[in-house]
Amino acid sequence: MAKYVIVGGVAGGATAAARLRRLDEQAEIVMFERGQHISYANCGLPYYIGNTIKEREKLLVQTPESFKARLNVDVRVLQEVMKINREEKTVDILNHQTGENYTESYDKLVVSPGAEPVKPPISGINHPFIFTLRNVHDTDKIKSFCDQNKPARAVVIGAGFIGLEMAENLHALGMDVTIVEMANQVMAPLDYEMAAEVHQHLKTKKVEFYLKDGVNAFQPVGDHLKVVLQSGREIETELVILSIGVRPETKLVREAGLELAENGGIKVNEYLQTNDENIYALGDAIAFPHPITKKYVNTYLAGPANKQGRLVADNIVLGNTRVYRGAIATAIAKVFDITVASTGMAAKTLKKEGIEYISSIIHGASHAGYYPGAMPYTLKILFQPKTGKLLGAQMIGYSGVDKRIDLIATVLLNNGTIYDLQEIEHAYAPPYSSAKDPVNQAGYVAENIIAGRLKIMTWREVSNLDSSNICLLDVRTPEEHELGHIEGSLNVEVDKIRERLSEIPRDKKIIVYCGVGIRGYFAARILMQNGYTEVYNLSGGYKTYEHTTCKQSNEDIFETSYIANDSHIYRGKPADKVEVHSAMANIKTIEVDACGLQCPGPILKLKTEIGKLQEGERLLQKANDPGFMKDVQSWCNMTGNKLVSLENEAGIISAVIEKGSAKKPALTDGALAANLPQNKTMVVFSDDLDRALATMVISNGAVSMGKQVTLFFTFWGLNVIKKTDKPKVEKDFMGNMFGKMMPDSAGKLKLSKMNMMGMGSLMMKKRMLSKRVDSVEDMIKTALDNGVRMIACQMSMDVMGVAKDELIDGVEIGGVAAYLEEAEKSNLNLFI
């Protein structure tokens, strides 16, 4: 009779135990679990905390008693395996209830130790207000704390899948929630432009979040906890959830001499055997070659762990007959109203691994637009440029995201291509899909790209192009163009493009864009077949471009400042919200359903319907195009109509608009002001610290209001944009002399007055830190991240002996013509 010992329960260990019993009724099976619970729904823990799952018992899939009764497995909870004796084929056990130590033998051993939360050595991290979430015990502690203390504000450190699920559930309990994330985006498996959609959705839910910032310390202050960020900001809270990440828990196997991969996981072969043929490993702690890169990776997901448990049991009982293919990390999460999913590899990972790829983004509706309730989605796929082999996909939407990502994952895991996506036969009826499902559509677009029928350009590539060599062609309607467009665009509506070809230059690269990419494709085909050779369609259209180039973070929303409907910032608390429905009771109001319409449909519908009303009458319009949230505000500002209320509930945006006066807006109103120069330019001549600070404050303020800002650095101003760690550059005698006499970088700048041999600038920096004002270096980085264009004067560089390699990344080299071109587009020009 064989004896199987399993270390660790939950997804992997419990699955292996159950399968072992079904295959071998006579075997002795012993499972050790150091916690109290052997099989529970760990993916459901955040939803129990948030009261979505009401009954705790529903989280407990199996108990030791039920496992024994049905499967005759000897389950020993609160007993921890402390050591593996490979030569003797025994394990040493500590019984945490009795303190007893004893030894258990095995014929085959299965280790499923899982992963442990990362808890960095930050000052104050062991404060009782700070929690991690891994198991039922952790859940009980958080739940009890919330029930007893009723915290009003919570901070979640880390914006991965679990972090965002916890943020949503704490928000559901009525807390003001702040997220702090070190990276420049949430949800690391996503590419930046996809994460940007999540950022914008979080803003609509009044979630505060800080990107590119970490925690320096936790400091108790009375009955609160102060979270001190690396930026100098301080957040007062009553609850902290640490969701920084996890790492394989491998202490037991490492001490037993089992081989680990470079990433710290337990190295296993295709049968999930370790380097000891009698020991198998599975779950979060193992490392296995990725199907695409062939490099060892960890996969922290329940699905693969369950599959591994079944496979291990088969290989133990039946001999090594089943081969594990690896995991492509297919994952999904609910983030408030949207669903976010990914599979395979992201573009940033492919680039890091040196794997050639093309990415394509499409937008559409979850099912046929004419059937009520169609909801928007965004789908990005990544594929090999020549063969079309599928490499990854990411999808965000309100409905049907799960089934689409599952279809794509199946194709990807079977080494399929974009042509396989085209051939997928899906179940179609108007309430569920379209005749061409989003998955099919993604395949069709990818084929057009590979075949050369369509050349695409990403939002990032467009942002970095030299405007003098390109023509940005907006093929949307004039009304859409007025609501928002890429600076410098020529607006020629797609349906009129054939009759206006003479307006489109033939000696420049043409970048075509529309709302989501479809009209852009039609326009590109027209141009290409009329002799235009350099024509590109903006992948994802203006929707993707706008999401990624606007402000991403959402800071300080719980402070005493607030932004009113007139876009001005006020101190204090906003006035009580008007009860719209009661106010509407005595005013004629019509209701319009624009759900299912994609941009520009909702705005065109609004324009038509508002035209039928008399001044003072109201219209309640509902739409599910996310862009309508911003567009309706801009449209009202431009047309003189009044936006009474604006709400977003489960992806349905409801706007109440009151018909305004038919009078034309004044010169200062948006409609006419949009025709005047809007950009801001500054010549930065000085390298004084205070003047550099003023430059960056004005620049970041202007860009936050949607203005294009260009800074032209000349002579001493070049010192402001030097790298802190510059490479060695060969210079002539005069260049070396200038270099020694000038500030080394922005961190070495001096005050124009009261410098006092450097004491003044040092005092200024300390004062800025105490007042939570960013350093000039951080302001420069923020400005570049937000799209401020920085040009270094070539002539000044030559005279001052400054080399391009000495300047920070992102700075362009140009002459006075580049500056004058931007100045022509500006209504503000400063010399600093």
BELRANOR-V245551 format. One record per backbone hydrogen bond with DSSP energy under -0.5 kcal/mol. CO is the residue of the C=O (numbers start at 1). NH is the residue of the N-H. E is the energy in kcal/mol with one decimal. If there is no record, write none. Layout:
BEGIN
co: [CO/CO]
nh: [NH/NH]
e: [E/E]
END
This chain:
BEGIN
co: [2/3/3/4/5/6/6/7/9/10/10/11/12/13/14/15/16/17/18/19/20/24/27/28/29/30/31/32/33/33/35/38/39/39/40/41/42/44/45/45/46/47/47/48/52/54/55/56/57/59/59/62/63/64/65/66/67/67/68/73/74/74/75/76/76/78/78/80/80/83/83/84/85/85/89/90/91/92/92/93/94/94/95/100/102/104/108/109/110/110/111/114/116/120/122/123/124/127/129/131/132/135/136/137/138/139/140/141/142/143/144/145/146/152/153/153/154/155/155/156/156/157/159/160/161/162/163/164/165/166/167/168/169/170/171/175/176/177/178/179/180/181/183/187/191/191/192/193/194/194/195/196/197/198/199/200/201/202/202/203/206/208/209/210/214/216/217/219/221/224/225/225/226/226/227/227/228/228/229/233/235/237/239/240/240/241/241/242/243/245/247/248/250/251/252/253/254/259/261/265/266/269/270/272/273/275/276/276/278/279/280/282/283/285/287/288/290/295/297/299/301/302/303/304/305/306/307/308/309/310/311/312/313/314/315/319/328/329/331/333/333/334/335/338/339/340/341/342/343/346/347/348/349/350/350/351/354/358/360/361/362/364/368/371/375/376/377/378/379/380/381/382/382/383/384/388/389/391/392/393/394/395/396/397/400/401/402/403/404/405/406/407/408/409/410/411/412/416/417/417/418/419/420/421/424/426/429/429/430/433/435/437/438/439/440/441/442/443/444/445/446/447/448/448/448/449/455/457/458/459/460/462/465/466/467/469/471/471/472/472/473/473/474/475/477/478/479/480/481/486/489/490/490/493/494/496/497/498/500/501/503/509/509/510/510/511/512/513/514/515/517/518/519/520/521/522/523/524/525/527/527/528/531/533/534/536/537/537/538/540/541/542/543/544/545/546/554/556/560/562/562/564/568/570/578/579/580/581/582/584/588/590/592/592/594/598/600/601/602/603/604/605/606/607/609/610/614/617/618/619/619/620/621/622/623/624/624/625/626/627/627/628/630/631/632/633/634/635/636/636/641/642/642/645/647/649/651/652/652/653/653/654/655/655/656/656/657/658/659/666/669/670/672/673/679/679/680/681/682/682/683/683/684/685/687/688/689/690/691/692/693/694/695/696/697/698/699/700/701/702/702/703/707/708/709/710/711/711/712/712/713/714/715/716/717/717/718/719/721/722/724/732/733/734/735/736/737/738/745/746/750/755/755/755/756/758/759/760/761/762/763/764/765/766/767/768/769/775/776/777/778/779/780/781/782/783/784/788/789/789/790/791/792/793/794/795/796/797/797/801/803/804/806/808/812/814/815/815/816/817/818/819/820/821/822/823/825/825/828/830/830]
nh: [28/107/108/30/110/8/32/112/13/14/15/15/16/17/18/19/20/21/22/23/24/27/29/4/74/6/76/8/78/79/78/10/61/62/42/44/45/48/48/49/50/52/53/51/54/56/58/59/60/41/61/39/67/68/69/70/71/73/72/75/31/76/77/33/79/96/97/82/94/85/92/86/89/90/106/85/104/82/83/102/80/96/99/95/93/91/5/280/7/112/282/249/247/122/125/218/127/130/240/242/134/139/140/141/142/143/144/145/146/147/148/149/150/176/238/239/178/157/241/158/180/243/187/164/165/166/167/168/169/170/171/172/173/175/174/177/154/208/156/210/158/213/212/190/194/195/196/197/197/198/199/200/201/202/203/204/205/205/207/206/208/179/554/181/230/123/228/226/224/221/227/237/219/228/229/235/216/217/232/229/227/225/155/131/242/157/243/133/160/118/116/250/254/255/256/258/257/267/264/261/287/272/324/281/269/277/274/279/109/274/111/285/286/266/268/297/294/290/288/301/305/306/307/308/309/310/311/312/313/314/315/316/317/318/319/321/344/331/342/335/340/336/338/335/397/333/395/331/393/350/351/352/353/354/355/354/356/383/381/540/379/377/371/374/366/398/364/396/362/394/360/391/392/358/388/418/384/345/382/343/380/341/378/339/404/405/406/407/408/409/410/411/412/413/414/416/415/390/420/421/422/423/424/424/426/428/432/433/368/368/437/441/442/443/444/445/446/447/448/449/450/451/452/453/454/452/537/539/462/463/464/465/467/469/470/509/473/511/474/490/475/513/492/494/481/482/483/484/484/489/491/474/492/496/497/500/500/501/503/504/505/471/511/512/536/473/538/475/542/543/521/522/523/524/525/526/527/528/529/530/532/531/533/535/510/512/457/539/541/544/545/546/547/548/549/550/209/559/572/564/570/567/564/562/580/583/584/585/585/587/618/620/594/622/597/601/604/605/606/607/608/609/610/611/612/613/617/659/590/621/657/592/655/594/653/376/626/628/629/630/631/632/634/635/636/637/638/639/640/641/643/644/658/656/654/652/653/649/654/623/655/647/621/657/644/645/619/642/616/669/673/674/675/676/827/828/710/830/684/712/685/832/714/717/750/692/693/694/695/696/697/698/699/700/701/702/703/704/705/705/707/706/709/680/789/682/713/791/684/714/793/717/718/719/720/721/721/722/808/746/726/736/737/738/739/740/741/742/748/749/689/758/760/761/759/762/763/764/765/766/767/768/769/770/771/773/772/779/780/781/782/783/784/785/786/788/787/790/711/791/812/713/814/797/798/799/800/801/802/803/806/807/723/811/792/794/818/819/820/821/822/823/824/825/825/826/678/679/681/683/832]
e: [-2.8/-2.8/-1.6/-2.5/-2.8/-0.7/-2.9/-2.9/-1.4/-1.3/-0.5/-1.1/-2.3/-2.3/-2.2/-2.3/-2.6/-2.0/-1.9/-1.7/-2.1/-0.5/-0.6/-3.0/-2.5/-2.8/-2.9/-3.1/-1.2/-1.5/-2.4/-5.2/-1.0/-1.8/-1.7/-1.7/-1.0/-1.2/-0.6/-1.9/-1.8/-1.8/-2.2/-1.3/-0.7/-0.6/-1.2/-2.0/-1.1/-2.9/-1.0/-0.8/-2.6/-1.9/-2.5/-2.3/-2.2/-0.7/-1.4/-1.1/-2.5/-0.5/-0.6/-2.2/-0.6/-2.2/-0.6/-0.6/-2.5/-0.5/-2.5/-0.9/-1.5/-1.8/-2.1/-3.2/-2.6/-3.0/-1.1/-1.8/-2.6/-0.8/-3.1/-3.1/-3.6/-2.7/-2.2/-3.0/-3.2/-0.5/-1.8/-2.4/-2.1/-2.4/-2.0/-2.9/-1.6/-2.2/-2.5/-3.5/-0.5/-2.1/-2.7/-1.8/-2.3/-2.9/-2.5/-2.2/-2.4/-2.4/-2.4/-2.8/-1.6/-2.7/-1.9/-0.5/-2.4/-0.6/-2.5/-0.8/-2.5/-3.0/-3.2/-2.4/-2.0/-2.6/-2.2/-2.3/-2.0/-2.6/-2.0/-1.8/-0.8/-1.8/-1.7/-0.6/-2.6/-2.1/-3.1/-2.8/-2.8/-1.9/-2.9/-2.1/-0.9/-2.5/-2.1/-0.6/-0.8/-1.0/-2.3/-2.1/-1.8/-2.5/-1.6/-1.2/-0.8/-0.8/-1.7/-1.6/-0.5/-2.6/-2.6/-2.8/-2.6/-0.7/-2.8/-3.7/-2.0/-2.3/-0.6/-2.6/-3.1/-0.7/-0.6/-2.3/-3.4/-1.6/-1.6/-2.9/-3.3/-2.8/-2.5/-2.5/-0.5/-2.9/-0.7/-0.5/-0.5/-3.1/-2.8/-1.1/-2.7/-2.2/-0.8/-2.3/-1.4/-2.0/-1.9/-2.9/-2.8/-2.0/-3.2/-2.1/-2.1/-0.6/-0.6/-2.3/-2.8/-2.6/-2.8/-0.5/-1.5/-2.9/-1.3/-1.9/-2.3/-2.6/-2.1/-1.3/-1.3/-2.4/-2.0/-2.6/-2.0/-1.6/-2.2/-3.0/-1.8/-1.9/-2.4/-2.2/-2.3/-2.9/-0.7/-2.3/-2.2/-0.5/-2.4/-0.6/-2.9/-0.6/-2.0/-2.8/-1.9/-2.4/-2.5/-2.7/-2.5/-2.4/-2.7/-1.7/-2.2/-0.6/-2.6/-0.9/-0.5/-2.4/-2.2/-0.9/-2.7/-1.9/-1.6/-0.9/-2.6/-1.0/-1.6/-2.4/-2.6/-2.5/-2.1/-3.1/-1.4/-2.4/-1.6/-2.1/-2.4/-2.5/-2.6/-2.5/-3.1/-2.6/-2.7/-3.6/-1.3/-2.4/-1.9/-1.8/-2.3/-2.4/-2.0/-1.8/-2.7/-2.8/-1.1/-2.9/-1.8/-2.4/-0.7/-1.1/-1.2/-1.1/-0.7/-0.8/-0.8/-0.5/-2.8/-1.9/-0.7/-1.8/-0.7/-2.9/-2.4/-1.5/-2.2/-2.4/-2.0/-2.1/-2.1/-1.7/-2.4/-2.7/-0.5/-1.6/-1.4/-0.9/-2.9/-2.4/-2.2/-2.0/-1.2/-1.2/-0.7/-1.9/-0.8/-1.8/-0.7/-2.7/-0.7/-3.3/-0.7/-2.5/-1.8/-2.2/-2.3/-2.1/-1.2/-0.9/-0.7/-1.5/-0.5/-2.8/-0.8/-2.2/-1.2/-0.6/-0.7/-0.7/-1.7/-1.6/-0.6/-2.8/-0.6/-0.7/-2.8/-3.2/-2.8/-2.4/-3.1/-2.5/-1.5/-1.7/-2.6/-2.5/-2.3/-2.0/-2.5/-2.8/-1.7/-1.6/-2.2/-0.9/-0.5/-1.1/-3.2/-3.6/-2.0/-0.6/-2.1/-1.3/-1.9/-3.2/-1.9/-2.0/-1.8/-1.3/-1.7/-1.1/-1.4/-0.6/-2.8/-2.0/-2.4/-2.1/-1.3/-2.1/-2.0/-0.5/-0.8/-1.5/-2.9/-3.2/-0.7/-2.4/-1.8/-3.2/-2.6/-2.6/-2.2/-2.7/-2.1/-2.6/-2.7/-1.1/-1.3/-1.3/-2.2/-3.2/-2.1/-0.7/-2.7/-2.8/-2.7/-3.4/-3.3/-0.7/-0.7/-2.3/-1.4/-0.6/-2.6/-2.4/-2.1/-3.0/-2.1/-2.0/-2.1/-1.9/-1.4/-0.7/-0.5/-0.9/-3.2/-2.2/-2.6/-2.0/-0.7/-2.3/-0.5/-2.2/-0.5/-2.3/-2.7/-0.6/-2.7/-1.2/-2.5/-2.5/-2.4/-2.0/-2.7/-1.9/-1.6/-1.3/-2.1/-0.8/-2.5/-2.1/-0.7/-3.2/-0.9/-3.2/-2.2/-0.7/-0.6/-2.4/-2.5/-2.1/-2.2/-2.1/-2.6/-2.4/-2.3/-2.7/-2.0/-2.6/-2.6/-1.6/-0.7/-0.8/-2.0/-1.6/-0.5/-2.6/-2.9/-2.0/-0.7/-3.2/-2.6/-0.5/-2.8/-2.1/-2.0/-1.7/-1.4/-0.5/-1.0/-1.0/-2.5/-0.7/-0.8/-2.4/-2.0/-2.7/-2.2/-1.8/-1.5/-1.6/-1.8/-1.2/-3.4/-0.5/-3.3/-0.6/-1.8/-1.9/-2.6/-2.3/-2.2/-2.1/-2.5/-2.5/-2.2/-2.3/-1.6/-3.4/-1.4/-2.4/-2.2/-2.0/-2.7/-2.5/-2.3/-2.7/-2.0/-2.9/-1.5/-0.5/-3.1/-0.5/-3.1/-3.0/-2.4/-2.1/-2.2/-2.3/-2.9/-1.0/-2.3/-0.5/-1.5/-1.7/-3.2/-1.4/-3.3/-2.5/-0.6/-1.3/-2.8/-2.4/-1.4/-2.4/-1.9/-0.6/-0.9/-1.4/-0.8/-2.0/-2.7/-3.1/-0.5]
END
